[in-house]
Amino acid sequence: MPARPVLIAVDGLSGSGKTTLAVELAALLRVHRTVSLFHLEDIYPGWHGLAGGQRRYLETVLRPLADGETARWTAWDWNKDDDGASRTTEPADVVLLEGVGAAHAAARGLLDAVVWLHAPSVDRRIRALSRDGATYEPFWDIWAAQEEAWLAGDDVAAAADVVVESGPAGSAPEQVLAALASLPALEHALAPERAAREGVRLLAERVDAYPDAESTYRRLYSGSVRSVWLDSSNVHEAADRNRVSIMADDGGSFGQWAEHRSGTTLVGQHNTTARISGGFFRWLDSVWGHRPATASEDAPGGFALGWLGYLGYELKRETGGKDTGAPVQDRLQDNRTAPDAALLFAGRAVLLDHVRQCTWLLALAGPSHTGEAAEWIAGTAAVIGTLPKASGPPRGQARPPAGLVFQPRDSREAYLAKILEAQAEIGEGNTYEVCLTTQLHATAAEPLDPLDTYLALRRRNPAPFASLLRFGTLTVASTSPERFLSIAADGGLRAEPIKGTRRRLADPDADAAVVQELAGSVKDRAENIMIVDLLRNDLSHFAIPGSLQVSRLCAIESYATVHQMVSTIDAQLLPGAVRAEAVAAAFPAGSMTGAPKISTMDILDRLETGPRGVYSGAVGYFSLDGAADLSVVIRTLVMDGNRLSLGVGGAITADSVPDDEWDEVRTKAFGVLSALGAVFPD
């Protein structure tokens, strides 16, 4: 049987730029392979023939090519308004099929990839008429009506693998080709194009200035639609936890963003979006750590550019848990629902080195982007030099929004009843620790300023894993003290679970007594040790035998509003282990599920009356050199437009006293609520 060509459709409404894009794509693809190009306008049977042309295309062009055979078809003679000459299209390595309806419903099962072009109707009309002039103008409305009727029952854009927002100047074929090369279905066919993406190097420049972090973010990133600030805001108390703060957006030639919902990952770069089906962790493995990245040996270790953002708790569906979110179709169609994961790829970033009190500027440079990287470094260094110098912990008065009233998802009585249900499950031997959570919700009169809101939290409760994530209208503002998992470039693994919390007191002697009480609490130590055992098991699946050790057990750490009991588990990753799978094996954090993890998540699905969303997931980075550092999403405010949510909870054991557990929920909410000028709802 003849070899089957790779079939790629380029579809869109008239005037969206399909022909130009297809021709330019063909030129790029021909560098490494043979390419055939078919235009549907050659086969439509006249100005009323959209549906008929789609049928002719399917039967005489697409089906033969899909079988690896030469397509023999009849062209339409537009001058005679009748059938014209017989023509052929050869089955080359890649065949591009361009035109309105190239990816219609009956055709899609034979295609390897679909590119759909969007363009404003005004731009489309101007482009089409400038190309075809007076010939097309009398028939524009007739043809447009046929397109509208076809698409009313065939949503090609929703099924497309790559979507391009095409402006008046058309589309960038290099971006479209890169998006196609990222699709698993074309991984082997476009291997040379995938390899070309690896040919980058990392530039790193030290700036001998140590600017105030708030001023730096406000000046460089507050105007970005998508940005990430991983903020070691209490570095003066915990310099060994996070030596750098990282700021980045998805700007520049290498910048990208990714959102995962219900088994589909959207990956965008400038005006091009690829739709990749499959699990999130499978996609993460395909993009994490596959570009060589080496910087100056003096640059701070840990982050060498890469992906930054959050992984929501609902990704548990890929790690042994069930899907407890809204129905799949609702989540795909409701853009107001926070994605299961949201990340951006930083091709350049600012690192504040808190140990050496300087700034590092990192940027990727490729054969055609060296000048861009150098220009960004020079311009950013100049800005850094004008900013005020850092002067200790976050200071100044918080500016909380007025009038925020939070409502609980569970009343006190309902939560206490769920505690008793959890203890009944423990008594039945179905679990031995349940991390039961609930959420507080509020609706602001108007959307809050993301940066000002985060700064209020930051000043009230600085933390080693504080962070501000902005993805369009979605903001995640976290003051998390807990590391979920870190993976060093050399394979060092570390988890630092927290179990055991007490509110700090203003009187020093009383506060010291609280520390002593927490340190001696048999119940809290038992909770902590249970999670340590769970994480030892999670890490052991990908650790070198004998390398796993508990470096610290039930230590007390103090923060602005709470004292915490923290343990540290270290191990060494097996050589050749898939790092994304190692993250998945530990996700979600055991400190947010209880133990044993899988059966306890099932119990939580029954007890908790709604999905956790971002809360209980992870925030951090996946670096190009294979490193990662992720915190647990706790003490975190999630803002989607004017809707706010705060997740809180605690570990339930057989010895738990329900009233005490409710008090712990209030304690954990205090830091965020007090920063917002709000109180825990009665």
C-alpha positions in Angstrom: 0.0 0.0 0.0 1.3 3.5 -0.8 2.6 5.6 2.1 -0.1 7.8 3.6 0.8 11.5 3.5 0.3 13.8 6.5 -2.9 15.7 5.7 -3.2 19.2 7.2 -6.3 21.4 6.5 -6.2 25.2 6.6 -9.8 26.4 7.0 -11.6 29.6 7.8 -14.1 32.0 6.4 -13.5 33.8 3.1 -10.8 36.5 3.4 -9.3 35.2 6.6 -5.9 34.7 5.0 -6.0 31.0 4.4 -4.3 31.0 1.0 -1.4 33.2 2.0 -0.8 31.1 5.2 -1.0 27.8 3.3 1.5 29.0 0.6 3.9 30.2 3.3 3.5 27.1 5.4 4.2 25.0 2.3 7.5 26.9 1.7 8.6 26.3 5.3 7.7 22.6 5.2 9.5 22.0 1.9 12.8 22.6 3.6 12.7 19.1 5.0 10.1 17.2 2.9 7.9 17.1 -0.2 4.7 19.1 0.0 1.5 19.2 -2.1 -0.9 22.1 -1.9 -4.6 21.8 -2.8 -7.0 24.8 -3.0 -10.7 24.2 -2.6 -11.6 27.2 -4.6 -10.5 25.2 -7.7 -13.2 22.6 -7.1 -16.3 24.6 -5.9 -19.0 24.2 -8.6 -19.8 28.0 -8.8 -20.8 30.7 -6.5 -23.7 28.6 -5.0 -21.5 25.5 -4.7 -20.0 25.5 -1.2 -21.8 22.4 -0.1 -21.3 20.7 -3.4 -17.6 21.6 -3.4 -17.1 20.1 0.0 -18.6 16.8 -1.2 -16.5 16.8 -4.4 -13.4 17.5 -2.3 -14.1 14.7 0.2 -14.7 12.1 -2.5 -12.3 12.9 -5.3 -9.4 14.6 -3.4 -9.3 13.7 0.3 -10.2 10.0 0.3 -7.7 9.0 -2.4 -4.9 11.0 -0.6 -5.8 9.4 2.7 -5.2 6.0 1.0 -1.8 7.2 -0.3 -3.1 7.5 -3.9 -3.1 10.2 -6.5 -6.2 12.4 -6.3 -7.9 12.9 -9.7 -10.4 15.6 -9.7 -12.3 18.0 -12.0 -11.5 21.7 -11.7 -14.2 24.3 -12.0 -13.9 26.8 -14.9 -15.0 30.1 -13.4 -15.1 31.9 -16.7 -17.4 29.3 -18.3 -19.2 28.6 -15.0 -19.0 24.9 -15.7 -16.7 21.9 -15.1 -13.3 22.4 -16.6 -10.1 20.4 -17.0 -9.2 17.2 -15.1 -6.3 17.6 -12.7 -4.3 15.6 -10.1 -2.8 16.1 -6.7 0.0 13.9 -5.7 0.4 12.3 -2.2 3.6 14.0 -1.1 5.0 13.7 2.4 2.7 16.5 3.5 -0.5 17.7 1.8 -1.9 21.1 2.7 -5.6 21.4 1.9 -6.7 25.0 2.0 -10.2 26.5 1.6 -13.6 27.1 3.2 -14.7 23.6 4.3 -11.3 21.9 4.1 -12.0 20.6 7.6 -15.8 20.1 7.4 -17.3 17.4 9.7 -17.1 14.5 7.2 -13.5 15.3 6.3 -12.1 15.7 9.8 -11.8 11.9 10.4 -9.3 11.7 7.5 -7.2 14.7 8.6 -4.1 14.7 10.8 -4.5 18.3 11.9 -6.8 21.3 11.4 -5.8 24.9 11.3 -8.6 27.4 11.7 -8.2 31.1 11.0 -10.3 33.8 12.7 -10.4 37.3 11.4 -12.8 40.2 11.8 -15.5 40.4 9.1 -14.4 43.9 8.0 -10.8 42.7 7.5 -12.0 39.6 5.7 -14.1 41.5 3.2 -11.3 44.0 2.5 -8.7 41.2 2.0 -11.0 39.1 -0.2 -12.1 42.0 -2.5 -8.6 43.4 -2.8 -7.5 39.9 -4.0 -10.4 39.1 -6.4 -11.8 42.6 -6.9 -15.0 43.0 -9.0 -15.2 39.3 -9.7 -16.1 38.5 -6.0 -18.0 41.6 -4.9 -21.4 40.8 -6.4 -21.3 37.3 -4.8 -19.9 38.2 -1.4 -23.3 38.1 0.4 -24.3 34.9 -1.4 -21.1 33.1 -0.4 -21.2 34.5 3.1 -24.7 33.1 3.6 -23.6 29.6 2.6 -20.6 29.8 5.0 -23.0 30.9 7.8 -25.4 28.1 7.1 -22.6 25.5 7.1 -21.0 26.7 10.3 -24.4 26.8 12.1 -24.2 23.0 12.2 -20.5 22.4 12.1 -18.2 24.2 14.6 -14.9 23.7 12.9 -13.1 26.2 15.2 -14.0 24.2 18.3 -12.6 21.1 16.7 -9.5 22.7 15.3 -6.0 21.7 16.5 -4.6 25.2 15.8 -6.5 28.4 15.9 -5.1 31.6 14.5 -6.4 35.1 15.3 -5.5 36.7 12.0 -5.4 40.4 11.7 -5.2 42.7 8.6 -1.6 41.8 8.1 -2.3 38.1 8.1 -0.7 35.3 10.1 2.9 34.4 11.0 3.5 31.0 9.4 6.5 30.3 11.7 4.2 30.5 14.7 1.6 28.2 13.1 4.3 25.7 12.1 5.6 25.7 15.7 2.1 25.1 17.0 1.6 22.2 14.5 5.0 20.7 15.6 3.8 20.7 19.2 0.8 18.4 18.4 1.4 14.8 19.5 -0.2 13.5 16.3 2.5 15.3 14.2 5.4 14.7 16.6 7.3 12.4 14.2 6.2 14.0 10.9 7.5 17.4 12.0 10.5 16.1 14.0 12.9 18.6 12.2 10.7 21.5 13.2 10.5 20.3 16.8 14.3 19.9 16.9 14.7 23.5 15.6 13.0 24.8 18.8 15.8 23.3 20.9 18.5 25.5 19.3 18.4 28.2 22.0 20.8 29.4 24.6 20.3 31.2 27.9 21.8 34.6 28.5 22.3 35.7 32.1 23.5 39.1 33.2 24.0 40.3 36.8 22.9 43.8 37.7 24.6 45.2 40.8 21.4 46.6 42.2 18.9 45.2 44.6 15.6 46.9 44.0 12.4 46.9 46.0 10.4 43.9 44.8 7.0 45.7 44.8 8.4 48.6 42.8 10.1 46.2 40.3 6.9 44.3 39.6 4.8 47.4 39.4 7.2 49.0 36.9 7.9 46.0 34.7 4.9 43.7 34.9 1.8 45.3 36.3 0.6 46.1 32.7 1.0 42.5 31.4 -2.1 40.5 30.7 -0.3 37.4 32.0 2.4 37.5 34.6 3.9 35.6 37.5 5.6 36.8 40.6 7.1 34.0 42.8 7.8 36.1 45.8 10.0 35.0 48.7 8.5 37.8 50.7 9.9 36.7 54.1 13.4 36.0 52.9 14.8 37.9 55.8 13.4 35.1 58.1 13.9 32.1 55.8 16.8 32.8 53.3 17.5 29.1 53.0 14.0 28.4 51.7 13.9 30.5 48.6 17.0 32.6 47.8 15.4 34.3 44.8 12.1 35.9 43.8 11.1 35.5 40.1 9.1 37.8 37.9 8.1 37.1 34.4 5.4 37.4 31.7 4.8 35.8 28.4 6.3 38.6 26.3 9.0 38.3 23.7 9.4 35.9 20.8 9.6 32.9 23.1 6.7 33.7 25.4 3.7 31.3 25.5 0.8 30.5 27.7 -1.0 27.3 28.5 -4.4 26.4 30.0 -5.6 22.9 30.7 -9.3 22.0 31.0 -10.7 18.5 31.2 -8.2 16.7 29.1 -7.4 19.5 26.7 -4.5 21.9 26.8 -4.6 25.1 24.9 -1.1 26.5 24.2 -0.9 30.1 22.9 1.9 32.1 21.4 1.0 35.6 20.2 -2.0 35.1 17.9 -1.8 31.3 17.5 -3.3 28.7 19.8 -2.7 25.0 19.6 -5.3 22.6 21.1 -3.7 19.4 22.4 -5.8 16.5 23.6 -4.6 14.3 26.4 -3.6 14.5 30.1 -2.0 17.5 31.6 1.1 15.6 32.9 1.6 14.0 29.6 1.7 17.5 28.0 3.9 18.8 30.7 6.5 16.0 30.0 6.5 17.0 26.4 7.5 20.6 27.1 9.5 20.5 30.4 13.3 20.3 30.4 13.7 19.4 26.7 15.6 22.6 25.8 19.2 22.7 26.9 19.7 25.7 29.1 23.0 26.7 30.8 23.7 30.0 32.2 26.7 31.7 34.0 27.9 29.5 36.9 27.5 32.6 39.1 23.8 32.8 38.3 21.5 31.6 41.2 20.5 28.0 40.7 17.0 26.6 40.5 15.3 28.5 37.7 16.7 28.7 34.2 13.6 30.1 32.5 10.6 27.8 31.6 7.0 27.4 32.7 5.5 29.1 35.7 1.9 29.0 37.1 -0.4 26.8 39.0 -1.8 23.2 38.9 -5.3 23.0 40.3 -6.5 20.3 42.7 -8.9 18.8 40.1 -5.9 17.4 38.2 -6.3 14.6 40.8 -8.4 12.9 38.1 -5.0 12.0 36.4 -3.3 10.8 39.6 -5.8 8.3 41.0 -8.7 10.6 42.0 -12.1 11.1 40.4 -13.3 14.0 38.4 -15.4 16.2 40.8 -15.6 19.4 38.8 -18.4 20.7 36.8 -19.5 18.7 33.8 -16.8 18.5 31.1 -18.7 20.5 28.5 -19.6 23.2 31.0 -16.0 23.7 31.9 -14.9 23.8 28.2 -17.5 26.4 27.4 -17.5 28.5 30.5 -14.4 30.8 30.3 -15.3 32.1 33.8 -14.3 28.8 35.3 -10.7 28.7 36.4 -8.7 26.3 34.2 -7.5 23.1 35.9 -4.0 24.4 35.3 -2.6 27.7 33.9 1.0 28.4 33.1 3.1 30.8 31.1 6.4 30.2 29.4 8.9 32.8 30.3 11.6 33.4 27.6 12.9 36.1 29.8 12.7 36.9 33.5 13.9 39.1 36.4 15.4 37.3 39.4 16.0 39.1 42.7 18.9 37.4 44.4 18.2 37.8 48.1 21.4 36.2 49.3 23.8 38.4 47.3 21.4 41.3 47.1 21.6 41.8 43.4 19.4 41.2 40.3 19.8 38.7 37.5 18.3 39.1 34.1 17.7 35.9 32.1 16.7 35.7 28.4 16.6 33.0 25.8 18.4 33.7 22.5 18.1 31.8 19.3 19.8 32.2 15.9 17.3 34.9 15.0 16.6 36.3 18.4 20.0 37.2 19.9 19.5 40.9 19.3 16.1 40.9 20.9 17.4 39.2 24.1 20.3 41.6 24.4 18.0 44.6 23.8 15.6 43.4 26.5 18.5 42.8 29.0 19.9 46.3 28.4 16.6 48.0 28.7 15.5 46.2 31.8 18.9 46.7 33.5 18.4 50.5 32.9 15.0 50.4 34.5 16.3 48.3 37.5 18.9 51.0 38.1 16.2 53.7 38.6 14.1 51.8 41.2 14.3 52.3 45.0 16.5 49.9 46.9 15.0 47.0 48.9 15.0 47.8 52.6 13.9 44.8 54.6 10.5 43.0 55.0 7.4 44.4 53.2 6.3 47.6 54.9 3.6 50.2 54.8 -0.1 50.2 55.5 -2.2 47.7 53.6 -5.0 49.2 51.5 -7.8 46.6 51.9 -10.9 47.0 49.8 -14.0 48.1 51.6 -17.1 46.2 52.3 -16.1 42.6 51.5 -18.4 40.1 53.1 -17.5 36.5 52.8 -20.0 33.7 53.0 -19.1 30.1 53.9 -19.8 27.2 51.6 -20.5 25.2 54.8 -22.0 26.5 57.9 -20.3 25.7 61.2 -23.0 23.1 61.9 -22.6 21.5 58.5 -18.8 21.4 58.8 -18.9 19.8 62.3 -21.3 17.2 60.9 -18.8 16.4 58.1 -16.1 16.0 60.7 -18.2 13.4 62.5 -18.7 11.6 59.1 -15.0 11.7 58.5 -14.3 10.2 61.9 -16.9 7.5 61.1 -14.9 6.6 58.0 -11.8 6.4 60.2 -13.6 4.1 62.6 -14.6 1.8 59.7 -10.9 1.6 58.7 -11.4 3.3 55.3 -8.8 6.1 56.2 -6.8 7.3 59.1 -6.6 11.0 58.3 -9.0 13.2 56.3 -8.0 16.7 55.2 -11.5 18.2 55.2 -11.8 21.6 53.5 -14.4 24.2 52.7 -14.4 27.6 51.0 -15.4 31.2 51.7 -16.8 33.2 48.9 -17.4 36.9 48.3 -18.5 39.2 45.5 -17.0 42.6 45.3 -18.9 45.6 44.0 -16.4 45.7 41.2 -13.2 43.8 40.3 -10.4 44.4 42.8 -7.0 45.6 41.7 -4.9 42.4 41.6 -1.6 44.0 42.6 -3.0 46.1 45.4 -4.9 43.2 46.8 -1.9 41.0 46.7 0.3 43.7 48.3 -2.3 43.9 51.2 -1.9 40.1 51.8 1.9 40.3 51.4 2.3 43.1 54.0 0.1 41.3 56.4 1.5 37.8 56.1 4.9 37.5 54.3 5.8 33.9 53.4 8.6 32.0 51.6 6.2 30.8 48.9 4.1 33.9 48.4 3.0 34.5 44.8 1.0 36.6 42.5 -0.3 34.9 39.3 -2.3 36.9 36.7 -3.9 35.1 33.8 -6.3 37.6 32.2 -9.2 38.2 34.6 -8.0 35.3 36.9 -5.7 36.2 39.8 -4.2 33.9 42.3 -2.7 35.8 45.3 -1.0 33.4 47.7 0.9 33.7 51.0 1.7 30.0 51.2 4.4 28.9 53.7 4.4 25.2 52.5 6.6 23.6 49.8 4.8 20.8 48.0 7.8 19.4 46.0 11.1 20.6 44.6 13.3 18.8 42.1 16.8 20.1 41.6 18.4 20.0 38.2 20.7 17.2 39.6 17.6 15.2 40.7 17.5 16.1 44.4 13.9 15.7 45.7 12.4 17.6 48.7 8.9 17.8 50.2 8.1 19.8 53.3 4.6 19.1 54.5 2.8 21.2 57.2 0.4 19.8 59.7 -0.3 21.6 62.9 -1.3 25.3 63.1 -1.7 27.8 65.9 -2.5 31.5 65.7 0.2 33.9 66.9 -0.5 36.1 70.0 0.5 39.7 70.6 2.0 39.0 74.0 5.5 37.5 73.6 5.2 35.2 76.7 1.8 33.9 75.6 3.0 33.4 72.1 6.0 31.4 73.3 3.6 29.2 75.3 1.6 28.6 72.1 4.8 27.4 70.4 5.5 25.0 73.3 2.0 23.7 73.3 2.1 23.0 69.5 5.5 21.3 69.7 4.2 19.0 72.4 0.8 18.2 70.9 0.5 14.5 70.4 -2.4 14.9 68.0 -0.6 17.4 65.7 2.6 15.3 65.7 0.5 12.3 64.8 -1.1 14.2 61.9 2.3 15.4 60.7 3.9 12.0 60.9 1.1 10.4 59.0 1.6 12.8 56.1 5.4 12.3 56.3 4.8 8.5 55.8 2.5 9.2 52.8 5.1 11.5 51.2 7.9 9.0 51.8 5.8 6.5 49.8 5.0 9.1 47.0 8.7 10.0 46.6 9.9 6.4 46.8 8.3 5.5 43.5 10.9 7.6 41.7 13.8 7.7 44.2 17.0 5.8 44.2 16.6 3.1 46.8 18.2 4.1 50.1 18.4 7.8 49.3 15.1 8.7 51.0 15.4 10.3 54.5 13.4 12.5 56.8 15.8 15.3 57.3 13.6 17.2 59.8 10.6 15.9 61.8 7.9 18.1 63.4 9.9 21.3 63.6 8.1 24.5 64.4 8.2 27.5 62.0 6.7 30.9 62.9 5.1 33.3 60.5 3.4 36.7 60.9 0.0 35.3 61.9 0.6 31.6 62.7 3.0 29.0 64.0 3.3 25.8 61.9 4.7 22.2 62.4 6.8 21.3 59.4 8.8 18.2 58.4 11.3 17.7 55.5 11.7 14.6 53.4 14.7 14.4 51.0 15.5 11.8 48.3 17.4 11.5 45.0 15.6 11.0 41.7 16.3 7.8 39.8 18.5 8.5 36.7 16.3 8.7 33.6 13.1 9.0 35.6 10.3 11.1 33.9 10.1 14.2 36.0 6.5 15.0 35.1 5.6 11.6 36.3 7.4 12.1 39.6 5.4 15.3 40.1 2.2 13.4 39.2 3.0 10.6 41.7 3.0 13.1 44.6 0.1 15.2 43.4 -2.0 16.5 45.0 -0.1 17.2 48.1 -0.7 14.6 50.8 -1.1 17.3 53.4 -4.2 18.4 51.5 -5.8 15.0 51.1 -5.0 12.8 54.1 -3.9 9.2 54.1 -4.0 6.8 52.4 -4.4 9.3 49.5 -6.6 7.5 46.9 -9.2 6.2 49.2 -9.3 9.4 51.3 -9.8 11.5 48.1 -12.9 9.4 47.4 -14.2 10.1 50.9 -13.5 13.9 50.4 -15.4 13.8 47.1 -18.5 12.6 49.1 -18.0 15.1 52.0 -17.1 18.3 50.1 -20.0 19.9 48.2 -18.0 21.5 45.5 -14.7 21.3 43.6 -11.6 22.9 45.2 -10.4 24.4 42.0 -7.0 26.2 42.4 -7.0 25.7 46.1 -5.1 22.6 47.4 -3.1 22.5 44.1 0.4 23.7 43.5 2.1 27.0 42.4 5.6 27.3 41.1 7.9 26.7 38.1 9.2 24.0 35.8 12.6 25.1 34.6 14.3 24.3 31.3 17.1 22.5 33.1 14.7 20.0 34.6 14.4 21.8 38.0 11.0 22.5 39.6 9.9 24.2 42.8 6.2 24.0 43.8 4.3 25.3 46.8 0.9 24.1 48.2 -2.0 26.4 47.4 -3.0 27.4 50.9 -3.6 30.9 52.5 -4.5 31.9 49.0 -7.1 34.2 47.6 -8.5 33.4 44.1 -10.1 36.3 42.2 -12.0 35.7 39.0 -13.4 39.1 37.9 -15.2 40.4 41.0 -15.7 36.9 42.5 -13.4 35.9 45.3 -12.8 32.6 47.0 -10.6 31.4 49.9 -10.1 27.7 50.7 -9.5 26.6 54.3 -9.5 23.3 56.1 -7.8 21.0 58.5 -6.8 17.4 59.1 -9.3 15.2 60.8 -8.2 12.2 62.9 -9.9 9.9 65.3 -8.8 12.1 68.2 -10.1 15.4 66.6 -12.4 17.6 68.6 -14.9 19.1 66.1 -15.0 22.5 67.8 -11.2 22.7 67.9 -11.1 21.8 64.2 -13.5 24.6 63.4 -11.3 27.0 65.4 -8.3 25.9 63.2 -10.2 26.7 60.1 -10.8 30.2 61.4 -7.2 30.5 62.3 -6.0 29.6 58.9 -8.4 32.1 57.3 -7.4 34.9 59.6 -4.2 36.0 57.7 -6.0 36.5 54.4 -9.3 37.9 55.8 -7.6 40.4 58.1 -5.4 41.7 55.3 -8.6 42.4 53.3 -10.4 44.1 56.2 -12.9 41.2 56.4 -13.9 38.9 59.2 -14.7 35.2 59.3 -18.5 34.9 58.8 -20.5 33.9 61.8 
